[in-house]
Amino acid sequence: MGHPITDIQENCGMVSFVYDGGCLIGTPEALEPENITEDGFSVKWTSVEGADYYQVMLSGVLYDTEDTHYSFAGLERGGMYYYKVRAVLGDVYGEWSNTVNVDLSDITNIKDVKASSVCQIFDLLGRRVSHPGRGIYILNDRKKVMVF
């Protein structure tokens, strides 16, 4: 992609030339994942001068992209993953980047849950009970019967 051809010569109808396939300047740096959900995440890395495209390895599986980012979805919930990236120029494969581990086991999509330490307990006659003993009660005026 855009690599120069130099020293073009013609001799008795034969054309010869030198193709400068270029070279990769550097190794990508895999950055921390973003947009982590319980079954996916997005990855980014630094660009490498001269790269035609990149290969992203997610836990042993290769994905090709021309971008410096990639998104994964539909992964096993609660799974442990790792990723690394390398630049590719023609048939030249660069060195792998650093490896980044991603743990989806602590991720949940439950958001904005507000907990309250206040619990109101009532007896069956509807009277508030401040220190319940053994018996059947109604919890938080929702008619849920609890045994203590």
Summary of the structure (lengths in Angstrom):
residues: 148
radius of gyration: 30.5
end to end distance: 74.8
largest distance: 110.9
contacts: 337
relative contact order: 0.17
helix: 0%
strand: 47%
